[in-house]
Amino acid sequence: MSIRDNTNRRLKEVLDIMAAGARLDVKPNGGEVLLEAAARVPFSSEEAELLSGGVPRGHKNLTKATADLVKAGWMTKGRGGWSITDNGLRATDAFNTVEKLVDALKNGTPVPEGTPLPEIPAKEPTTTVTTVPAAGFSEAETPGAAREGQPEIVALAGNFGEAVGAVNWDPTAEKLQMSPVEQGVWTLLLDLPAGEYSYKAVVNGSWDVNYGAFGIRDGANHEFQHAGGPVDFVYNPLTNDVLRGEF
């Protein structure tokens, strides 16, 4: 498969992931969607090459390609996350193969008139609240599944330490320690003021083992701009990446 072919396959996955999010009534952030699409269609060695800023070539190509979905009116991007539109939901049925989807985007083909809106089942009542959607984790990673090689401790060290009463970039700070949950991932909920933030996951209490953007060891910092409010960080020890759920 060429790089273009792989990008097109991931673009179809992006729309499908967003449609699944709509059915769960969640609005994932862009990073989560892109990571899940890349997990479903892994990068080739060429696509995994890091460009300036530590961004893989395949990630940059896919990010650029999602602009076509916005232009078609099938999705929107905002600080609160990415959303699929009603026409985007219809497009998942009308253009249900990679070839059909790419052809429609290339030629500006609208969703055929009369295409019904896929039925979205009502959510089941629940007493728990999931603050981070499933995007970014494979369906094979079932709740309660045991995982080998779990770290002993995981901290989220970043420039937001002082904002929560700790020291910036201090992986030993109590308030920056993540907690393991039954899905095998680690979480940390922080209430942050508006600002621009950088961080890394530090494993087992030492900077000797740290992971930056895209789960790359000793890689570039995760960076994000936040409008203010709670942020739920989730570290996945299988990918060594950290996803965010913002409210």
C-alpha positions in Angstrom: 0.0 0.0 0.0 1.2 3.5 -0.8 1.3 6.3 1.8 -1.8 7.9 0.1 -3.7 4.6 0.2 -2.9 4.2 3.9 -3.9 7.8 4.6 -7.2 7.2 2.8 -7.9 4.1 4.9 -7.2 6.0 8.1 -9.5 8.8 6.9 -12.4 6.3 6.6 -11.5 5.0 10.1 -11.7 8.6 11.4 -15.3 9.0 10.2 -16.2 5.5 11.6 -14.6 6.3 15.0 -16.5 9.6 15.2 -19.8 7.8 14.3 -19.2 5.3 17.1 -18.5 8.3 19.4 -21.9 9.8 18.5 -23.6 6.5 19.4 -22.0 6.7 22.8 -22.8 10.4 23.1 -19.1 11.4 23.5 -17.0 14.0 21.8 -13.4 12.8 21.6 -10.5 15.2 21.1 -8.6 15.1 17.9 -5.6 13.4 19.3 -7.7 10.4 20.5 -9.3 10.0 17.1 -6.1 10.2 15.2 -4.3 7.7 17.5 -7.2 5.2 17.2 -7.1 5.5 13.4 -3.4 4.9 13.4 -3.8 1.9 15.7 -6.3 0.4 13.2 -4.1 1.1 10.2 -0.5 1.1 11.6 2.2 3.4 10.1 4.6 1.9 7.6 8.3 2.5 8.4 8.3 5.5 6.1 5.2 6.9 7.7 6.7 6.4 11.2 9.7 8.7 10.4 9.6 11.7 12.6 9.4 15.1 11.0 10.4 18.4 12.7 8.8 18.7 16.1 8.8 14.9 16.6 5.6 14.3 14.6 5.4 11.1 12.5 4.9 11.6 8.8 1.8 9.5 8.8 0.2 11.5 11.6 0.8 14.8 9.8 -0.6 13.4 6.5 -3.8 12.2 8.3 -4.2 15.5 10.2 -4.1 17.4 6.9 -6.5 14.9 5.2 -9.2 15.4 7.9 -9.6 19.0 6.6 -11.5 17.3 3.7 -14.0 15.9 6.1 -14.6 19.4 7.5 -14.8 20.9 4.1 -17.5 18.3 3.1 -19.5 19.3 6.2 -19.2 15.9 7.7 -17.4 16.8 10.9 -16.4 19.9 12.9 -13.4 20.6 15.0 -13.4 22.7 18.2 -11.7 23.1 21.5 -14.3 20.9 23.1 -13.5 18.0 20.8 -14.4 16.8 17.3 -18.0 16.1 16.3 -19.5 14.2 13.4 -22.5 16.0 11.7 -25.7 14.4 10.7 -24.5 14.4 7.1 -21.3 12.8 8.3 -23.3 10.0 9.9 -25.3 9.6 6.6 -22.0 9.5 4.7 -20.8 6.4 6.7 -23.7 4.6 5.1 -23.8 6.3 1.7 -20.0 5.9 1.2 -19.3 2.8 3.1 -16.0 1.8 1.4 -12.7 3.6 1.3 -13.0 4.0 -2.5 -16.5 5.5 -2.3 -15.5 7.9 0.4 -12.3 9.1 -1.3 -14.1 9.5 -4.6 -16.9 11.5 -2.9 -14.5 13.8 -1.2 -12.4 14.3 -4.4 -15.4 15.2 -6.5 -17.4 17.0 -3.9 -20.2 14.5 -4.2 -22.9 15.2 -1.7 -24.7 12.6 0.4 -27.6 11.3 -1.8 -30.8 13.0 -1.0 -33.1 10.8 1.1 -30.2 8.9 2.8 -31.6 8.1 6.2 -29.8 9.1 9.4 -28.4 5.9 11.0 -30.3 5.1 14.1 -28.4 5.9 17.3 -29.6 3.7 20.2 -30.5 5.3 23.5 -27.8 5.1 26.1 -28.4 2.6 28.9 -28.9 4.2 32.4 -25.6 4.0 34.4 -24.4 5.0 37.8 -20.9 5.6 36.7 -19.5 8.4 34.5 -16.8 7.6 31.9 -14.8 10.8 31.4 -12.6 9.5 28.7 -14.1 7.8 25.6 -12.9 4.5 24.3 -11.2 6.1 21.3 -7.5 5.3 21.4 -7.9 1.9 22.9 -8.7 -1.2 20.9 -11.8 -3.2 21.5 -9.6 -6.2 22.5 -8.5 -4.2 25.6 -11.5 -5.3 27.6 -12.2 -3.9 31.1 -10.7 -6.1 33.8 -8.2 -7.7 31.4 -4.9 -8.4 33.2 -1.8 -6.9 31.6 1.8 -8.0 32.0 4.6 -5.5 32.5 2.5 -2.9 34.4 4.7 -0.1 35.8 4.9 0.3 39.5 4.0 4.0 39.4 3.3 6.6 36.7 3.5 10.3 37.1 2.5 13.1 34.8 5.2 15.7 35.0 4.6 19.0 33.2 4.5 22.8 33.4 1.1 22.6 35.2 2.6 21.5 38.5 2.4 24.9 40.2 -1.2 25.3 39.0 -2.2 22.3 41.2 0.0 23.0 44.2 3.1 21.1 43.1 6.4 21.8 41.5 6.6 22.0 37.7 8.1 19.0 36.1 8.5 17.1 39.4 7.6 13.4 38.8 7.7 12.8 42.6 4.9 15.2 43.4 2.0 13.5 45.1 -0.6 15.5 43.2 0.9 14.4 39.8 0.8 10.6 40.5 -1.6 8.6 38.3 -3.9 5.9 39.5 -4.3 2.5 37.9 -7.9 1.5 36.9 -9.5 -1.8 36.0 -9.1 -1.3 32.3 -5.3 -1.6 32.8 -4.7 2.1 32.1 -3.6 4.9 34.5 -5.6 8.1 35.1 -5.2 11.5 36.6 -7.8 14.2 36.8 -6.6 17.8 37.1 -8.5 21.1 37.2 -6.4 23.5 35.2 -6.7 27.2 34.5 -6.7 28.4 30.9 -3.2 28.2 29.3 -0.7 26.3 27.2 0.6 23.1 28.7 3.4 20.6 28.1 3.9 17.3 29.9 5.4 13.8 29.7 4.6 10.4 31.4 7.4 9.4 33.8 7.4 5.7 34.7 8.7 4.1 38.0 9.7 7.5 39.5 12.7 8.3 37.3 13.3 10.4 34.3 15.3 7.5 33.0 12.0 6.2 31.6 9.8 8.9 30.2 7.4 9.0 27.2 6.4 12.0 25.2 4.0 12.6 22.3 2.8 9.5 20.4 4.3 7.3 23.2 7.9 7.9 22.0 10.5 7.3 24.7 12.4 10.5 25.4 10.3 12.0 22.7 8.9 15.5 22.3 6.6 16.9 25.0 2.8 16.5 24.8 1.5 20.0 24.2 -2.0 21.4 24.3 -3.9 24.6 24.7 -6.7 24.5 27.4 -9.6 26.8 27.8 -9.8 26.1 31.6 -11.5 23.4 33.6 -11.0 19.6 34.4 -8.8 17.5 32.2 -8.7 13.7 32.5 -5.4 12.3 31.5 -5.1 8.6 30.6 -1.8 6.7 30.2 -1.9 3.4 28.2 1.1 1.1 29.1 0.6 -0.8 25.9 1.3 2.3 23.7 3.0 4.5 26.3 0.9 7.3 25.1 -1.3 9.7 27.1 -4.7 10.8 26.0 -6.8 13.6 27.3 -10.5 14.1 28.0 -11.4 17.7 28.4 -14.8 19.0 29.7 
